């Protein structure tokens, strides 16, 4: 019966390329097979005989007598015939199962080469590499030179598609499985070869917490995994028996523990248990809850499991459940009863899938299930960008509603106060972390001024009452900026970043006060005018500058930006008009202006601007 799970479609050009490569191998072997069929039969020779064909069933009859019993050869011939039929229909998983069954009862290079080709077609390149190596190692003396060369070309190609995995620091005797396939015990005699791509590694030993990790491996590259196991702080016991006392293998969470009856230590929680015996004998997987400091007995009945199922989920860390029983993560392969089964696959950030599967008797099915991403899941937040150094230059206008103090702050009636204007230029340099946080320093220059017309004030002659009148004022701040900043970047859409920055530091410079167009009257009412006066005072402010900017990348490392900042300057110097400077008060003689604060305690500004940013990758 066909499997109802979807199969991944292969691009046409990939299929064509693979077919051309397969023709190279199987075409040469087919020529050998045809030659063997056409040749006259020769009496059997004990030491040597004609080379067996690779793709025709007739090779089994043409081979010289082998030690294997005739019944085994007949069984192999039956499996081989089924394999060829599936192969011609490109049903690679079914063909592979029959080739492997033929090899199990009677090993031949024809079945071995067919199994190797099927494994390659199924994308199981590491297993295909091992099968081709076995073909050349075990049957080299029977393969013709052309077939050897074709197989060697396949090996060279597969080695570029297979990476190397080393597992370090694992407890001696720990079981190592990759994608649900047992690969040995620690310490391994050598590194493992894996098909390039994503894989799920599991290392387990009784009495320890299992180690699990997803890895990405590239072709012809080495990946090391430190699988350090931690002893279990709390443990329970599980005792597994087969109802009729048969010594079948006990498989717990995908790892073969020992033969039944078996009792061992496990972490508290739910575990998946099954029995596995020779041929088709075994038990479907079941779940059992292991409790702390207790021994949980479990008795299973072995039966004939006439069908087999292999599930290859994407992503490789997906959880696989069969008939409501979680059988593990990643690739799962096992025997089941023939008939209908329910397969459920789920992974964080993906939409779960559930399918009804029909397994035919004596059939092996392979299902590749690719889960769709869940667009609502926070799992798919964009990965953090790599940390980097950044430099940004920002320039723009500066607007000041009022300098405040006893000059601009008193311009109310009959006085006209213009909006303070100016400009600034600032360079920000710093280091941004991958999660969007950044910090650094700033250096720059600020210049802003405000004009007042017709401000009422007075001149105080020495020993006489004040002379009242008006002046025009110009307040001007010139200062250098130095400080530090912290920032946070938030992406808007695919390419446009939004930057929030908070700066703080010092603004040190000078505050100028220029007074012109002074018009006053003496005590007896005579009018007089004052000459222009200018005073320069040191200024020192502490500033806090919140800022928001939106960026526009124009390349990999350059970004233009536009934004607005709100510098808040806190006056620390408190400059005032110096009354020691004398003025000529008409007929009243010499006088002075009163002492006045030139700026308020807090100076509020608005600074829109544009900038350019460079990122050092």
RAFENFEN-V870008 format. One record per residue. N is the residue number from 1. RES is the residue in one small letter. D_LAST is the distance of its C-alpha to the last C-alpha in Angstrom with 2 decimals. Layout:
n & res & d_last
N & RES & D_LAST
N & RES & D_LAST
//
This chain:
n & res & d_last
1 & x & 55.45
2 & x & 52.07
3 & x & 49.15
4 & x & 48.18
5 & x & 44.50
6 & x & 42.21
7 & x & 40.91
8 & x & 37.54
9 & x & 38.13
10 & x & 36.71
11 & x & 35.59
12 & x & 38.44
13 & x & 36.66
14 & x & 35.74
15 & x & 39.38
16 & x & 40.64
17 & x & 38.51
18 & x & 39.60
19 & x & 43.18
20 & x & 43.14
21 & x & 41.94
22 & x & 44.59
23 & x & 47.26
24 & x & 46.52
25 & x & 47.26
26 & x & 50.02
27 & x & 51.65
28 & x & 52.34
29 & x & 53.63
30 & x & 55.76
31 & x & 57.44
32 & x & 58.36
33 & x & 59.70
34 & x & 61.84
35 & x & 63.24
36 & x & 64.19
37 & x & 65.91
38 & x & 67.90
39 & x & 69.04
40 & x & 72.46
41 & x & 72.62
42 & x & 73.22
43 & x & 74.78
44 & x & 72.37
45 & x & 71.47
46 & x & 70.61
47 & x & 67.93
48 & x & 66.14
49 & x & 66.13
50 & x & 64.48
51 & x & 60.73
52 & x & 60.13
53 & x & 58.68
54 & x & 55.23
55 & x & 55.73
56 & x & 59.47
57 & x & 61.55
58 & x & 64.27
59 & x & 62.50
60 & x & 63.70
61 & x & 67.28
62 & x & 66.74
63 & x & 65.27
64 & x & 67.69
65 & x & 68.89
66 & x & 66.36
67 & x & 67.06
68 & x & 65.79
69 & x & 68.56
70 & x & 69.38
71 & x & 68.60
72 & x & 64.98
73 & x & 64.71
74 & x & 66.15
75 & x & 63.67
76 & x & 60.82
77 & x & 62.26
78 & x & 62.32
79 & x & 58.67
80 & x & 57.73
81 & x & 59.57
82 & x & 57.76
83 & x & 54.41
84 & x & 55.19
85 & x & 56.13
86 & x & 52.89
87 & x & 50.94
88 & x & 52.55
89 & x & 51.63
90 & x & 48.02
91 & x & 48.38
92 & x & 46.17
93 & x & 46.34
94 & x & 50.14
95 & x & 50.49
96 & x & 48.38
97 & x & 50.57
98 & x & 53.71
99 & x & 52.41
100 & x & 51.55
101 & x & 54.97
102 & x & 56.65
103 & x & 54.83
104 & x & 55.86
105 & x & 59.57
106 & x & 59.66
107 & x & 56.73
108 & x & 56.49
109 & x & 53.91
110 & x & 54.39
111 & x & 53.27
112 & x & 50.45
113 & x & 49.01
114 & x & 49.42
115 & x & 47.61
116 & x & 44.70
117 & x & 44.35
118 & x & 44.52
119 & x & 41.83
120 & x & 39.53
121 & x & 40.39
122 & x & 39.65
123 & x & 36.11
124 & x & 37.15
125 & x & 35.87
126 & x & 36.12
127 & x & 39.76
128 & x & 40.46
129 & x & 39.18
130 & x & 41.55
131 & x & 44.40
132 & x & 44.06
133 & x & 43.98
134 & x & 47.13
135 & x & 48.71
136 & x & 48.38
137 & x & 49.31
138 & x & 52.35
139 & x & 53.75
140 & x & 52.78
141 & x & 56.46
142 & x & 57.30
143 & x & 54.48
144 & x & 55.20
145 & x & 52.89
146 & x & 51.46
147 & x & 50.60
148 & x & 49.00
149 & x & 46.77
150 & x & 45.77
151 & x & 44.96
152 & x & 42.95
153 & x & 40.83
154 & x & 40.18
155 & x & 39.11
156 & x & 36.64
157 & x & 35.07
158 & x & 35.00
159 & x & 33.33
160 & x & 30.20
161 & x & 30.30
162 & x & 30.88
163 & x & 28.58
164 & x & 29.68
165 & x & 29.91
166 & x & 30.97
167 & x & 32.39
168 & x & 32.60
169 & x & 34.41
170 & x & 36.71
171 & x & 40.29
172 & x & 42.79
173 & x & 44.53
174 & x & 41.90
175 & x & 41.84
176 & x & 38.63
177 & x & 38.21
178 & x & 35.45
179 & x & 35.80
180 & x & 39.31
181 & x & 40.41
182 & x & 41.79
183 & x & 40.10
184 & x & 41.99
185 & x & 42.37
186 & x & 40.32
187 & x & 40.01
188 & x & 39.41
189 & x & 40.90
190 & x & 37.70
191 & x & 34.40
192 & x & 34.64
193 & x & 33.73
194 & x & 32.22
195 & x & 31.53
196 & x & 27.83
197 & x & 26.65
198 & x & 27.09
199 & x & 29.82
200 & x & 31.58
201 & x & 32.60
202 & x & 35.57
203 & x & 37.19
204 & x & 40.55
205 & x & 43.35
206 & x & 46.41
207 & x & 46.20
208 & x & 42.39
209 & x & 39.84
210 & x & 38.35
211 & x & 34.72
212 & x & 32.87
213 & x & 29.28
214 & x & 27.52
215 & x & 25.51
216 & x & 23.57
217 & x & 24.57
218 & x & 23.84
219 & x & 26.52
220 & x & 27.32
221 & x & 24.82
222 & x & 25.72
223 & x & 25.06
224 & x & 26.61
225 & x & 27.98
226 & x & 29.56
227 & x & 32.49
228 & x & 34.06
229 & x & 37.04
230 & x & 38.46
231 & x & 42.25
232 & x & 43.71
233 & x & 44.93
234 & x & 47.30
235 & x & 48.91
236 & x & 51.53
237 & x & 53.58
238 & x & 54.12
239 & x & 57.20
240 & x & 57.25
241 & x & 60.43
242 & x & 61.65
243 & x & 64.78
244 & x & 66.93
245 & x & 65.50
246 & x & 63.72
247 & x & 61.03
248 & x & 58.06
249 & x & 54.43
250 & x & 52.94
251 & x & 49.43
252 & x & 47.61
253 & x & 44.24
254 & x & 43.92
255 & x & 44.77
256 & x & 48.15
257 & x & 49.79
258 & x & 53.26
259 & x & 56.51
260 & x & 58.53
261 & x & 59.97
262 & x & 56.79
263 & x & 55.95
264 & x & 52.66
265 & x & 50.34
266 & x & 47.67
267 & x & 45.44
268 & x & 47.22
269 & x & 46.48
270 & x & 46.86
271 & x & 46.80
272 & x & 47.56
273 & x & 50.44
274 & x & 52.12
275 & x & 54.59
276 & x & 54.17
277 & x & 56.94
278 & x & 58.01
279 & x & 57.89
280 & x & 57.79
281 & x & 58.97
282 & x & 56.80
283 & x & 56.24
284 & x & 53.91
285 & x & 51.13
286 & x & 52.12
287 & x & 50.46
288 & x & 51.87
289 & x & 51.05
290 & x & 51.11
291 & x & 52.26
292 & x & 51.73
293 & x & 54.49
294 & x & 56.44
295 & x & 57.32
296 & x & 56.97
297 & x & 59.26
298 & x & 58.32
299 & x & 60.71
300 & x & 59.59
301 & x & 61.75
302 & x & 60.70
303 & x & 61.52
304 & x & 60.88
305 & x & 57.49
306 & x & 58.06
307 & x & 54.63
308 & x & 51.03
309 & x & 47.77
310 & x & 44.16
311 & x & 41.45
312 & x & 37.84
313 & x & 35.79
314 & x & 32.30
315 & x & 30.34
316 & x & 31.53
317 & x & 31.82
318 & x & 34.34
319 & x & 37.67
320 & x & 40.67
321 & x & 44.20
322 & x & 47.41
323 & x & 50.52
324 & x & 49.07
325 & x & 48.16
326 & x & 44.52
327 & x & 44.27
328 & x & 40.69
329 & x & 37.06
330 & x & 35.72
331 & x & 38.01
332 & x & 41.67
333 & x & 44.65
334 & x & 48.25
335 & x & 51.84
336 & x & 53.45
337 & x & 56.81
338 & x & 57.46
339 & x & 57.31
340 & x & 55.11
341 & x & 52.14
342 & x & 49.55
343 & x & 45.89
344 & x & 43.29
345 & x & 39.54
346 & x & 37.07
347 & x & 33.48
348 & x & 31.39
349 & x & 29.81
350 & x & 32.19
351 & x & 35.63
352 & x & 38.31
353 & x & 40.66
354 & x & 44.28
355 & x & 46.39
356 & x & 49.95
357 & x & 50.25
358 & x & 53.45
359 & x & 53.81
360 & x & 56.63
361 & x & 58.70
362 & x & 57.61
363 & x & 54.34
364 & x & 50.75
365 & x & 48.16
366 & x & 44.38
367 & x & 42.40
368 & x & 38.71
369 & x & 37.84
370 & x & 34.56
371 & x & 34.20
372 & x & 32.95
373 & x & 30.28
374 & x & 31.71
375 & x & 29.97
376 & x & 31.35
377 & x & 29.91
378 & x & 27.24
379 & x & 26.06
380 & x & 23.98
381 & x & 21.82
382 & x & 18.34
383 & x & 16.30
384 & x & 14.06
385 & x & 10.45
386 & x & 8.23
387 & x & 8.26
388 & x & 5.90
389 & x & 7.48
390 & x & 9.05
391 & x & 11.91
392 & x & 14.64
393 & x & 17.97
394 & x & 20.90
395 & x & 24.44
396 & x & 27.53
397 & x & 31.12
398 & x & 32.70
399 & x & 35.88
400 & x & 38.40
401 & x & 41.38
402 & x & 43.38
403 & x & 43.13
404 & x & 45.85
405 & x & 48.03
406 & x & 51.62
407 & x & 50.83
408 & x & 48.75
409 & x & 49.75
410 & x & 53.43
411 & x & 53.10
412 & x & 55.00
413 & x & 58.34
414 & x & 58.97
415 & x & 55.50
416 & x & 52.68
417 & x & 49.10
418 & x & 46.32
419 & x & 42.85
420 & x & 40.70
421 & x & 37.92
422 & x & 35.25
423 & x & 31.58
424 & x & 28.50
425 & x & 25.21
426 & x & 22.54
427 & x & 19.10
428 & x & 17.05
429 & x & 14.38
430 & x & 13.18
431 & x & 11.24
432 & x & 11.12
433 & x & 12.18
434 & x & 11.96
435 & x & 15.47
436 & x & 14.91
437 & x & 16.20
438 & x & 14.89
439 & x & 16.63
440 & x & 16.75
441 & x & 19.19
442 & x & 20.74
443 & x & 22.91
444 & x & 25.01
445 & x & 28.52
446 & x & 31.07
447 & x & 34.32
448 & x & 36.79
449 & x & 40.57
450 & x & 43.48
451 & x & 46.98
452 & x & 50.22
453 & x & 53.58
454 & x & 57.02
455 & x & 56.07
456 & x & 59.25
457 & x & 59.63
458 & x & 62.41
459 & x & 63.47
460 & x & 65.52
461 & x & 68.27
462 & x & 69.57
463 & x & 72.49
464 & x & 72.53
465 & x & 71.26
466 & x & 67.79
467 & x & 67.57
468 & x & 65.68
469 & x & 63.60
470 & x & 60.15
471 & x & 57.15
472 & x & 53.95
473 & x & 50.81
474 & x & 47.28
475 & x & 44.79
476 & x & 41.53
477 & x & 38.62
478 & x & 36.24
479 & x & 33.69
480 & x & 30.41
481 & x & 27.94
482 & x & 26.11
483 & x & 24.80
484 & x & 22.21
485 & x & 20.87
486 & x & 19.84
487 & x & 18.46
488 & x & 18.33
489 & x & 16.71
490 & x & 19.01
491 & x & 18.44
492 & x & 21.34
493 & x & 21.84
494 & x & 19.25
495 & x & 16.97
496 & x & 18.30
497 & x & 16.98
498 & x & 19.48
499 & x & 18.53
500 & x & 21.19
501 & x & 21.07
502 & x & 23.83
503 & x & 24.17
504 & x & 26.97
505 & x & 28.22
506 & x & 30.83
507 & x & 32.11
508 & x & 34.41
509 & x & 36.48
510 & x & 39.85
511 & x & 41.96
512 & x & 44.49
513 & x & 47.71
514 & x & 49.73
515 & x & 53.21
516 & x & 55.15
517 & x & 58.18
518 & x & 60.01
519 & x & 63.40
520 & x & 65.83
521 & x & 69.58
522 & x & 71.68
523 & x & 73.97
524 & x & 76.80
525 & x & 74.66
526 & x & 73.99
527 & x & 70.56
528 & x & 68.14
529 & x & 64.57
530 & x & 61.92
531 & x & 59.85
532 & x & 56.02
533 & x & 54.50
534 & x & 50.89
535 & x & 49.55
536 & x & 46.14
537 & x & 45.12
538 & x & 42.17
539 & x & 39.93
540 & x & 37.63
541 & x & 35.97
542 & x & 33.81
543 & x & 31.50
544 & x & 29.91
545 & x & 27.66
546 & x & 26.79
547 & x & 24.58
548 & x & 23.49
549 & x & 21.23
550 & x & 20.48
551 & x & 17.50
552 & x & 17.58
553 & x & 14.44
554 & x & 15.29
555 & x & 12.35
556 & x & 9.00
557 & x & 7.43
558 & x & 10.95
559 & x & 13.38
560 & x & 17.01
561 & x & 18.90
562 & x & 22.50
563 & x & 24.10
564 & x & 26.78
565 & x & 27.15
566 & x & 30.37
567 & x & 30.65
568 & x & 33.66
569 & x & 35.10
570 & x & 37.58
571 & x & 40.04
572 & x & 40.53
573 & x & 42.56
574 & x & 45.08
575 & x & 46.19
576 & x & 49.78
577 & x & 52.08
578 & x & 53.89
579 & x & 57.66
580 & x & 58.67
581 & x & 58.14
582 & x & 61.58
583 & x & 62.40
584 & x & 65.75
585 & x & 67.30
586 & x & 69.94
587 & x & 73.51
588 & x & 72.37
589 & x & 70.94
590 & x & 67.64
591 & x & 65.41
592 & x & 61.89
593 & x & 59.39
594 & x & 58.97
595 & x & 56.02
596 & x & 53.34
597 & x & 49.88
598 & x & 47.45
599 & x & 44.74
600 & x & 44.76
601 & x & 43.31
602 & x & 40.35
603 & x & 38.79
604 & x & 37.13
605 & x & 34.81
606 & x & 32.81
607 & x & 29.81
608 & x & 28.53
609 & x & 25.78
610 & x & 22.93
611 & x & 19.47
612 & x & 16.26
613 & x & 12.79
614 & x & 9.53
615 & x & 6.14
616 & x & 3.82
617 & x & 0.00
//
